[in-house]
Amino acid sequence: MSAGLVILGIVVLLALRVPIAFAILAPCLVYMASSGQSSGLALRTAAQEINSFPLLAIPLFIMVGVAANHTGIADRIFAFAQVLLGRVRAGLGYVNIGVSVGFSWVSGTALADVAGMGKMQVPAMTDRGYPRRFALGLTAASSLISPIMPPSIPAIVYASVAAVSTAALFAAAVVPAFLVATGLAIAVYLWGRKRPELVEERPTLAQARTATLRVLGPLGAPVILIGGILGGFFTPTEAAAVGAAYVLALGFLYRRLNPRSLWRITVETATTTASIAIVLAASGLLGWILARERVPQDIASFLLDFTENPIVFLILVNLVLILIGTVLEPIAALMITVPVLLPIAVQFGVDPVHFGVIVIVNLMIGLLTPPIGGVLFVLGSATRTPMHEVFRGTAPFLIPLLVVLGLLTVAPDLVLFLPRYLGL
């Protein structure tokens, strides 16, 4: 059985709506059996993929995001952003983006962001006269800031697979995340120029003071998480543990946590972690098979014959990854594509950290596109809106996201400036 048949089997199973982990695992096990490899080797190879200390940060960062949703941190960030940006024309659009930036420092995943913000921001915007499609589209698009901005769970996975510094990848992702926020803000500005009625009332001094005091506690989380990692005080895994403890402590301090809600947080964290772990394990076995069949070398030979220009190569990678992102969940896509494409990128002289940011941004855009579109499903469920309606609102915001992706592709210094400056 060849690698091509394995990939074909995965595609067929995905088309039949088989869960991603099992769609990957089943053809891989058939390959192992047909090529005379033992089931023990298959299980050991899969298990080794998740037997990694850096990956321990994933459940801890998931707990940070889940706990932040349960403890009202999102509400406090929203109120503070409203005070800062509400008076601007189409101000709730900027508030939407600002809340996603603020929440991204403790979330790490787009789905946690859109699940927490969708129920709050979409009704808030529609109640004040914003078109529902605009509110849905902007909320979906701004949620992509979370998996790009550190602490990013996709970045942790990429760093583990590519054997690069997680801290360097975190630092490299800061500027791209702010570029995404800026691109969306420009889109809001262009949309809001002819809508002078969309202006909030000026907050009173008491309201501004209250909102500022209420957000001081949540602002401590990114200081601990990102400051600790980039400052060299913590490894990402240690920072995740400290951050989880800090957010839980805030929950008890705000009287938003009790034993029952703590149990719900634990269950949600364990469920999400398990779903990611089984995808990681199955993808690890697939990566072993592709390496055994010399697929990366064959692709590298083809691309090197096709072009010697690294920019042309990265443009081709962008096209491939966007297509993959439309049908595969990002973690699975990372695990499958990075072992194949990264060695080729290195041959073209592309920095692995720069390549990692490009891969992550590409696959995050896939969260906004059917037929998989994880963000579309979650936002549609949270707001009781059909997925196709959410996508119709989201489609215009794909333009600034693709423009930012193009900038990151042709200007690696935008990505590599900060890690170089910090000596990472």
Contacts in CASP RR format, 6 or more apart in sequence:
PFRMAT RR
TARGET T0000
AUTHOR 0000-0000-0000
METHOD contacts of the structure
MODEL  1
MSAGLVILGIVVLLALRVPIAFAILAPCLVYMASSGQSSGLALRTAAQEI
NSFPLLAIPLFIMVGVAANHTGIADRIFAFAQVLLGRVRAGLGYVNIGVS
VGFSWVSGTALADVAGMGKMQVPAMTDRGYPRRFALGLTAASSLISPIMP
PSIPAIVYASVAAVSTAALFAAAVVPAFLVATGLAIAVYLWGRKRPELVE
ERPTLAQARTATLRVLGPLGAPVILIGGILGGFFTPTEAAAVGAAYVLAL
GFLYRRLNPRSLWRITVETATTTASIAIVLAASGLLGWILARERVPQDIA
SFLLDFTENPIVFLILVNLVLILIGTVLEPIAALMITVPVLLPIAVQFGV
DPVHFGVIVIVNLMIGLLTPPIGGVLFVLGSATRTPMHEVFRGTAPFLIP
LLVVLGLLTVAPDLVLFLPRYLGL
1 30 0 8 1.000
1 31 0 8 1.000
1 34 0 8 1.000
1 35 0 8 1.000
2 293 0 8 1.000
3 31 0 8 1.000
3 289 0 8 1.000
3 290 0 8 1.000
3 293 0 8 1.000
3 295 0 8 1.000
5 27 0 8 1.000
5 31 0 8 1.000
6 27 0 8 1.000
6 28 0 8 1.000
6 30 0 8 1.000
6 31 0 8 1.000
6 286 0 8 1.000
6 289 0 8 1.000
7 27 0 8 1.000
9 23 0 8 1.000
9 26 0 8 1.000
9 27 0 8 1.000
10 23 0 8 1.000
10 24 0 8 1.000
10 27 0 8 1.000
10 286 0 8 1.000
13 22 0 8 1.000
13 23 0 8 1.000
13 26 0 8 1.000
13 27 0 8 1.000
14 20 0 8 1.000
14 23 0 8 1.000
14 327 0 8 1.000
14 328 0 8 1.000
18 26 0 8 1.000
20 279 0 8 1.000
20 282 0 8 1.000
20 328 0 8 1.000
20 329 0 8 1.000
20 332 0 8 1.000
21 275 0 8 1.000
21 278 0 8 1.000
21 279 0 8 1.000
21 281 0 8 1.000
21 282 0 8 1.000
21 332 0 8 1.000
22 282 0 8 1.000
24 279 0 8 1.000
24 282 0 8 1.000
24 283 0 8 1.000
24 285 0 8 1.000
24 286 0 8 1.000
24 332 0 8 1.000
24 336 0 8 1.000
25 46 0 8 1.000
25 281 0 8 1.000
25 282 0 8 1.000
25 285 0 8 1.000
28 42 0 8 1.000
28 282 0 8 1.000
28 285 0 8 1.000
28 286 0 8 1.000
28 289 0 8 1.000
29 39 0 8 1.000
29 42 0 8 1.000
31 37 0 8 1.000
31 289 0 8 1.000
32 38 0 8 1.000
32 39 0 8 1.000
32 41 0 8 1.000
32 42 0 8 1.000
32 285 0 8 1.000
32 289 0 8 1.000
33 39 0 8 1.000
42 285 0 8 1.000
45 284 0 8 1.000
45 285 0 8 1.000
45 288 0 8 1.000
46 281 0 8 1.000
46 282 0 8 1.000
46 284 0 8 1.000
46 285 0 8 1.000
47 281 0 8 1.000
49 280 0 8 1.000
49 281 0 8 1.000
49 283 0 8 1.000
49 284 0 8 1.000
49 285 0 8 1.000
49 335 0 8 1.000
50 277 0 8 1.000
50 280 0 8 1.000
50 281 0 8 1.000
52 160 0 8 1.000
53 237 0 8 1.000
54 156 0 8 1.000
54 159 0 8 1.000
54 160 0 8 1.000
54 166 0 8 1.000
54 235 0 8 1.000
54 236 0 8 1.000
54 237 0 8 1.000
55 156 0 8 1.000
55 157 0 8 1.000
55 160 0 8 1.000
55 280 0 8 1.000
56 237 0 8 1.000
56 240 0 8 1.000
57 151 0 8 1.000
57 156 0 8 1.000
57 166 0 8 1.000
57 236 0 8 1.000
57 237 0 8 1.000
57 239 0 8 1.000
57 240 0 8 1.000
58 153 0 8 1.000
58 156 0 8 1.000
58 157 0 8 1.000
58 273 0 8 1.000
58 276 0 8 1.000
59 269 0 8 1.000
59 270 0 8 1.000
59 273 0 8 1.000
60 237 0 8 1.000
60 240 0 8 1.000
60 241 0 8 1.000
60 243 0 8 1.000
60 244 0 8 1.000
61 108 0 8 1.000
61 151 0 8 1.000
61 153 0 8 1.000
61 156 0 8 1.000
61 240 0 8 1.000
61 244 0 8 1.000
62 109 0 8 1.000
62 112 0 8 1.000
62 153 0 8 1.000
62 269 0 8 1.000
62 272 0 8 1.000
62 273 0 8 1.000
63 244 0 8 1.000
63 247 0 8 1.000
63 265 0 8 1.000
63 266 0 8 1.000
63 269 0 8 1.000
64 106 0 8 1.000
64 107 0 8 1.000
64 151 0 8 1.000
64 221 0 8 1.000
64 225 0 8 1.000
64 240 0 8 1.000
64 243 0 8 1.000
64 244 0 8 1.000
64 247 0 8 1.000
65 106 0 8 1.000
65 107 0 8 1.000
65 108 0 8 1.000
65 109 0 8 1.000
65 112 0 8 1.000
65 247 0 8 1.000
66 112 0 8 1.000
66 265 0 8 1.000
66 268 0 8 1.000
66 269 0 8 1.000
66 272 0 8 1.000
67 244 0 8 1.000
67 247 0 8 1.000
67 248 0 8 1.000
67 251 0 8 1.000
67 257 0 8 1.000
67 265 0 8 1.000
68 74 0 8 1.000
68 103 0 8 1.000
68 106 0 8 1.000
68 107 0 8 1.000
68 112 0 8 1.000
68 218 0 8 1.000
68 221 0 8 1.000
68 247 0 8 1.000
69 112 0 8 1.000
69 115 0 8 1.000
69 116 0 8 1.000
70 251 0 8 1.000
70 256 0 8 1.000
70 257 0 8 1.000
70 261 0 8 1.000
70 264 0 8 1.000
70 265 0 8 1.000
71 247 0 8 1.000
71 248 0 8 1.000
71 250 0 8 1.000
71 251 0 8 1.000
71 254 0 8 1.000
71 256 0 8 1.000
71 257 0 8 1.000
72 251 0 8 1.000
72 254 0 8 1.000
72 256 0 8 1.000
73 103 0 8 1.000
73 106 0 8 1.000
73 218 0 8 1.000
73 221 0 8 1.000
73 247 0 8 1.000
73 250 0 8 1.000
74 99 0 8 1.000
74 103 0 8 1.000
74 116 0 8 1.000
74 117 0 8 1.000
74 120 0 8 1.000
75 120 0 8 1.000
76 211 0 8 1.000
76 214 0 8 1.000
76 215 0 8 1.000
76 218 0 8 1.000
77 99 0 8 1.000
77 102 0 8 1.000
77 103 0 8 1.000
77 215 0 8 1.000
77 218 0 8 1.000
78 95 0 8 1.000
78 99 0 8 1.000
78 117 0 8 1.000
78 120 0 8 1.000
78 121 0 8 1.000
78 124 0 8 1.000
79 211 0 8 1.000
79 214 0 8 1.000
79 215 0 8 1.000
80 211 0 8 1.000
80 212 0 8 1.000
80 214 0 8 1.000
80 215 0 8 1.000
81 94 0 8 1.000
81 95 0 8 1.000
81 98 0 8 1.000
81 99 0 8 1.000
81 102 0 8 1.000
82 92 0 8 1.000
82 95 0 8 1.000
82 200 0 8 1.000
82 203 0 8 1.000
82 211 0 8 1.000
83 203 0 8 1.000
83 207 0 8 1.000
83 208 0 8 1.000
83 211 0 8 1.000
83 212 0 8 1.000
85 91 0 8 1.000
85 93 0 8 1.000
85 94 0 8 1.000
85 95 0 8 1.000
85 98 0 8 1.000
86 92 0 8 1.000
86 94 0 8 1.000
86 95 0 8 1.000
86 199 0 8 1.000
86 200 0 8 1.000
87 199 0 8 1.000
87 200 0 8 1.000
87 202 0 8 1.000
88 94 0 8 1.000
88 199 0 8 1.000
89 192 0 8 1.000
89 193 0 8 1.000
89 195 0 8 1.000
89 196 0 8 1.000
89 198 0 8 1.000
89 199 0 8 1.000
90 130 0 8 1.000
90 188 0 8 1.000
90 189 0 8 1.000
90 191 0 8 1.000
90 192 0 8 1.000
90 195 0 8 1.000
90 198 0 8 1.000
91 188 0 8 1.000
91 198 0 8 1.000
91 199 0 8 1.000
91 200 0 8 1.000
92 121 0 8 1.000
92 124 0 8 1.000
92 125 0 8 1.000
92 128 0 8 1.000
92 130 0 8 1.000
92 198 0 8 1.000
92 200 0 8 1.000
93 125 0 8 1.000
93 130 0 8 1.000
93 138 0 8 1.000
93 188 0 8 1.000
94 185 0 8 1.000
94 188 0 8 1.000
95 121 0 8 1.000
96 117 0 8 1.000
96 121 0 8 1.000
96 125 0 8 1.000
96 135 0 8 1.000
96 138 0 8 1.000
96 139 0 8 1.000
96 142 0 8 1.000
97 138 0 8 1.000
97 142 0 8 1.000
97 145 0 8 1.000
97 181 0 8 1.000
97 184 0 8 1.000
97 185 0 8 1.000
97 188 0 8 1.000
98 142 0 8 1.000
98 181 0 8 1.000
99 117 0 8 1.000
99 121 0 8 1.000
99 142 0 8 1.000
100 113 0 8 1.000
100 117 0 8 1.000
100 142 0 8 1.000
100 143 0 8 1.000
100 145 0 8 1.000
100 146 0 8 1.000
100 181 0 8 1.000
101 145 0 8 1.000
101 149 0 8 1.000
101 177 0 8 1.000
101 178 0 8 1.000
101 181 0 8 1.000
102 222 0 8 1.000
103 113 0 8 1.000
103 117 0 8 1.000
103 146 0 8 1.000
104 113 0 8 1.000
104 145 0 8 1.000
104 146 0 8 1.000
104 148 0 8 1.000
104 149 0 8 1.000
104 177 0 8 1.000
105 149 0 8 1.000
105 150 0 8 1.000
105 151 0 8 1.000
105 221 0 8 1.000
105 222 0 8 1.000
105 225 0 8 1.000
105 226 0 8 1.000
106 151 0 8 1.000
106 218 0 8 1.000
106 221 0 8 1.000
106 222 0 8 1.000
106 225 0 8 1.000
106 243 0 8 1.000
106 247 0 8 1.000
107 113 0 8 1.000
107 146 0 8 1.000
108 146 0 8 1.000
108 147 0 8 1.000
108 149 0 8 1.000
108 150 0 8 1.000
108 151 0 8 1.000
108 152 0 8 1.000
108 153 0 8 1.000
109 146 0 8 1.000
109 147 0 8 1.000
109 153 0 8 1.000
110 143 0 8 1.000
110 144 0 8 1.000
110 146 0 8 1.000
110 147 0 8 1.000
110 364 0 8 1.000
110 367 0 8 1.000
110 374 0 8 1.000
110 375 0 8 1.000
111 143 0 8 1.000
111 374 0 8 1.000
111 375 0 8 1.000
111 378 0 8 1.000
112 146 0 8 1.000
113 142 0 8 1.000
113 143 0 8 1.000
113 145 0 8 1.000
113 146 0 8 1.000
114 139 0 8 1.000
114 140 0 8 1.000
114 143 0 8 1.000
114 375 0 8 1.000
114 378 0 8 1.000
114 379 0 8 1.000
114 382 0 8 1.000
115 378 0 8 1.000
115 382 0 8 1.000
116 382 0 8 1.000
117 139 0 8 1.000
117 143 0 8 1.000
118 139 0 8 1.000
118 379 0 8 1.000
118 382 0 8 1.000
118 383 0 8 1.000
119 382 0 8 1.000
119 383 0 8 1.000
121 135 0 8 1.000
121 139 0 8 1.000
122 132 0 8 1.000
122 135 0 8 1.000
122 136 0 8 1.000
122 139 0 8 1.000
122 379 0 8 1.000
122 382 0 8 1.000
122 383 0 8 1.000
123 383 0 8 1.000
125 134 0 8 1.000
125 135 0 8 1.000
125 138 0 8 1.000
126 132 0 8 1.000
126 135 0 8 1.000
128 198 0 8 1.000
128 200 0 8 1.000
129 198 0 8 1.000
130 198 0 8 1.000
132 385 0 8 1.000
133 389 0 8 1.000
133 392 0 8 1.000
133 393 0 8 1.000
134 191 0 8 1.000
134 393 0 8 1.000
136 379 0 8 1.000
136 380 0 8 1.000
136 383 0 8 1.000
136 385 0 8 1.000
136 389 0 8 1.000
136 390 0 8 1.000
136 393 0 8 1.000
136 394 0 8 1.000
137 390 0 8 1.000
137 393 0 8 1.000
137 394 0 8 1.000
137 396 0 8 1.000
137 397 0 8 1.000
138 184 0 8 1.000
138 188 0 8 1.000
138 397 0 8 1.000
139 379 0 8 1.000
140 368 0 8 1.000
140 375 0 8 1.000
140 376 0 8 1.000
140 379 0 8 1.000
140 390 0 8 1.000
140 393 0 8 1.000
140 394 0 8 1.000
140 397 0 8 1.000
141 184 0 8 1.000
141 368 0 8 1.000
141 394 0 8 1.000
141 397 0 8 1.000
141 398 0 8 1.000
141 400 0 8 1.000
141 401 0 8 1.000
142 181 0 8 1.000
142 184 0 8 1.000
143 367 0 8 1.000
143 375 0 8 1.000
143 379 0 8 1.000
144 180 0 8 1.000
144 364 0 8 1.000
144 365 0 8 1.000
144 367 0 8 1.000
144 368 0 8 1.000
144 375 0 8 1.000
144 401 0 8 1.000
145 177 0 8 1.000
145 180 0 8 1.000
145 181 0 8 1.000
146 152 0 8 1.000
147 153 0 8 1.000
147 154 0 8 1.000
147 155 0 8 1.000
147 330 0 8 1.000
147 360 0 8 1.000
147 364 0 8 1.000
148 173 0 8 1.000
148 176 0 8 1.000
148 177 0 8 1.000
148 180 0 8 1.000
148 357 0 8 1.000
148 360 0 8 1.000
148 361 0 8 1.000
148 364 0 8 1.000
149 173 0 8 1.000
149 174 0 8 1.000
149 177 0 8 1.000
150 170 0 8 1.000
150 171 0 8 1.000
150 173 0 8 1.000
150 174 0 8 1.000
150 225 0 8 1.000
150 226 0 8 1.000
150 229 0 8 1.000
151 170 0 8 1.000
151 225 0 8 1.000
151 226 0 8 1.000
151 229 0 8 1.000
151 236 0 8 1.000
151 239 0 8 1.000
151 240 0 8 1.000
152 169 0 8 1.000
152 170 0 8 1.000
152 173 0 8 1.000
152 360 0 8 1.000
153 276 0 8 1.000
153 331 0 8 1.000
154 330 0 8 1.000
154 331 0 8 1.000
154 334 0 8 1.000
154 360 0 8 1.000
154 363 0 8 1.000
154 364 0 8 1.000
155 166 0 8 1.000
155 169 0 8 1.000
155 170 0 8 1.000
155 173 0 8 1.000
155 356 0 8 1.000
155 360 0 8 1.000
156 166 0 8 1.000
156 236 0 8 1.000
157 280 0 8 1.000
157 331 0 8 1.000
157 334 0 8 1.000
157 335 0 8 1.000
158 164 0 8 1.000
158 169 0 8 1.000
158 334 0 8 1.000
158 338 0 8 1.000
158 356 0 8 1.000
158 359 0 8 1.000
158 360 0 8 1.000
159 165 0 8 1.000
159 166 0 8 1.000
159 169 0 8 1.000
160 166 0 8 1.000
161 334 0 8 1.000
161 335 0 8 1.000
161 338 0 8 1.000
161 339 0 8 1.000
161 342 0 8 1.000
162 338 0 8 1.000
162 342 0 8 1.000
162 352 0 8 1.000
162 355 0 8 1.000
162 356 0 8 1.000
164 352 0 8 1.000
164 353 0 8 1.000
164 356 0 8 1.000
165 353 0 8 1.000
165 419 0 8 1.000
165 424 0 8 1.000
166 229 0 8 1.000
166 235 0 8 1.000
166 236 0 8 1.000
167 229 0 8 1.000
167 230 0 8 1.000
167 232 0 8 1.000
167 236 0 8 1.000
167 419 0 8 1.000
167 424 0 8 1.000
168 353 0 8 1.000
168 419 0 8 1.000
168 424 0 8 1.000
169 353 0 8 1.000
169 356 0 8 1.000
169 357 0 8 1.000
169 419 0 8 1.000
170 226 0 8 1.000
170 229 0 8 1.000
170 230 0 8 1.000
170 236 0 8 1.000
171 230 0 8 1.000
171 418 0 8 1.000
171 419 0 8 1.000
171 422 0 8 1.000
171 424 0 8 1.000
172 353 0 8 1.000
172 354 0 8 1.000
172 356 0 8 1.000
172 357 0 8 1.000
172 415 0 8 1.000
172 416 0 8 1.000
172 418 0 8 1.000
172 419 0 8 1.000
173 357 0 8 1.000
173 360 0 8 1.000
173 415 0 8 1.000
174 418 0 8 1.000
175 414 0 8 1.000
175 415 0 8 1.000
175 417 0 8 1.000
175 418 0 8 1.000
176 357 0 8 1.000
176 361 0 8 1.000
176 404 0 8 1.000
176 408 0 8 1.000
176 414 0 8 1.000
176 415 0 8 1.000
179 404 0 8 1.000
179 407 0 8 1.000
179 408 0 8 1.000
179 414 0 8 1.000
180 361 0 8 1.000
180 400 0 8 1.000
180 401 0 8 1.000
180 404 0 8 1.000
183 400 0 8 1.000
183 401 0 8 1.000
183 403 0 8 1.000
183 404 0 8 1.000
184 397 0 8 1.000
184 400 0 8 1.000
184 401 0 8 1.000
186 400 0 8 1.000
187 396 0 8 1.000
187 397 0 8 1.000
187 399 0 8 1.000
187 400 0 8 1.000
192 198 0 8 1.000
203 211 0 8 1.000
217 250 0 8 1.000
218 250 0 8 1.000
220 246 0 8 1.000
221 243 0 8 1.000
221 246 0 8 1.000
221 247 0 8 1.000
221 250 0 8 1.000
224 239 0 8 1.000
224 242 0 8 1.000
224 243 0 8 1.000
224 246 0 8 1.000
225 239 0 8 1.000
225 240 0 8 1.000
225 242 0 8 1.000
225 243 0 8 1.000
227 233 0 8 1.000
228 234 0 8 1.000
228 239 0 8 1.000
229 235 0 8 1.000
229 236 0 8 1.000
229 239 0 8 1.000
230 422 0 8 1.000
230 424 0 8 1.000
231 422 0 8 1.000
234 242 0 8 1.000
248 257 0 8 1.000
248 262 0 8 1.000
248 265 0 8 1.000
251 257 0 8 1.000
257 265 0 8 1.000
276 331 0 8 1.000
279 329 0 8 1.000
279 331 0 8 1.000
279 332 0 8 1.000
279 335 0 8 1.000
280 331 0 8 1.000
280 335 0 8 1.000
282 332 0 8 1.000
283 331 0 8 1.000
283 332 0 8 1.000
283 334 0 8 1.000
283 335 0 8 1.000
283 336 0 8 1.000
284 335 0 8 1.000
286 335 0 8 1.000
286 336 0 8 1.000
287 335 0 8 1.000
287 336 0 8 1.000
287 339 0 8 1.000
287 340 0 8 1.000
290 296 0 8 1.000
290 336 0 8 1.000
290 339 0 8 1.000
290 340 0 8 1.000
291 339 0 8 1.000
295 340 0 8 1.000
296 339 0 8 1.000
296 340 0 8 1.000
296 341 0 8 1.000
296 343 0 8 1.000
296 344 0 8 1.000
299 340 0 8 1.000
299 341 0 8 1.000
299 344 0 8 1.000
300 343 0 8 1.000
300 344 0 8 1.000
300 347 0 8 1.000
303 313 0 8 1.000
303 316 0 8 1.000
303 344 0 8 1.000
303 348 0 8 1.000
304 347 0 8 1.000
307 313 0 8 1.000
307 316 0 8 1.000
308 348 0 8 1.000
310 348 0 8 1.000
310 349 0 8 1.000
310 350 0 8 1.000
311 409 0 8 1.000
311 410 0 8 1.000
313 344 0 8 1.000
313 345 0 8 1.000
313 348 0 8 1.000
313 350 0 8 1.000
314 345 0 8 1.000
314 348 0 8 1.000
314 350 0 8 1.000
314 355 0 8 1.000
314 358 0 8 1.000
314 409 0 8 1.000
315 409 0 8 1.000
317 341 0 8 1.000
317 345 0 8 1.000
317 358 0 8 1.000
317 359 0 8 1.000
317 362 0 8 1.000
318 358 0 8 1.000
318 362 0 8 1.000
318 405 0 8 1.000
318 406 0 8 1.000
318 409 0 8 1.000
320 337 0 8 1.000
321 333 0 8 1.000
321 337 0 8 1.000
321 359 0 8 1.000
321 362 0 8 1.000
321 363 0 8 1.000
322 362 0 8 1.000
322 365 0 8 1.000
322 366 0 8 1.000
322 369 0 8 1.000
324 333 0 8 1.000
324 336 0 8 1.000
324 337 0 8 1.000
324 363 0 8 1.000
325 333 0 8 1.000
325 362 0 8 1.000
325 363 0 8 1.000
325 365 0 8 1.000
325 366 0 8 1.000
325 367 0 8 1.000
325 369 0 8 1.000
325 372 0 8 1.000
326 366 0 8 1.000
326 369 0 8 1.000
326 370 0 8 1.000
326 371 0 8 1.000
326 372 0 8 1.000
326 373 0 8 1.000
327 371 0 8 1.000
327 372 0 8 1.000
328 336 0 8 1.000
328 372 0 8 1.000
329 372 0 8 1.000
329 374 0 8 1.000
330 360 0 8 1.000
330 363 0 8 1.000
330 364 0 8 1.000
330 366 0 8 1.000
330 367 0 8 1.000
333 363 0 8 1.000
334 359 0 8 1.000
334 360 0 8 1.000
334 363 0 8 1.000
337 359 0 8 1.000
338 356 0 8 1.000
338 359 0 8 1.000
341 355 0 8 1.000
341 359 0 8 1.000
342 352 0 8 1.000
342 355 0 8 1.000
345 352 0 8 1.000
345 355 0 8 1.000
346 352 0 8 1.000
350 412 0 8 1.000
351 412 0 8 1.000
351 416 0 8 1.000
353 415 0 8 1.000
353 416 0 8 1.000
353 419 0 8 1.000
354 412 0 8 1.000
354 415 0 8 1.000
354 416 0 8 1.000
357 408 0 8 1.000
357 415 0 8 1.000
358 405 0 8 1.000
358 408 0 8 1.000
358 409 0 8 1.000
358 415 0 8 1.000
361 401 0 8 1.000
361 404 0 8 1.000
361 405 0 8 1.000
361 408 0 8 1.000
362 405 0 8 1.000
365 398 0 8 1.000
365 401 0 8 1.000
365 402 0 8 1.000
365 405 0 8 1.000
366 372 0 8 1.000
366 373 0 8 1.000
367 373 0 8 1.000
367 374 0 8 1.000
367 375 0 8 1.000
367 376 0 8 1.000
368 375 0 8 1.000
368 376 0 8 1.000
368 391 0 8 1.000
368 394 0 8 1.000
368 397 0 8 1.000
368 398 0 8 1.000
368 401 0 8 1.000
369 376 0 8 1.000
369 391 0 8 1.000
369 398 0 8 1.000
370 376 0 8 1.000
370 387 0 8 1.000
370 388 0 8 1.000
370 391 0 8 1.000
373 387 0 8 1.000
376 387 0 8 1.000
376 390 0 8 1.000
376 391 0 8 1.000
376 394 0 8 1.000
377 387 0 8 1.000
379 385 0 8 1.000
379 390 0 8 1.000
380 386 0 8 1.000
380 387 0 8 1.000
380 390 0 8 1.000
383 390 0 8 1.000
407 414 0 8 1.000
408 414 0 8 1.000
408 415 0 8 1.000
END
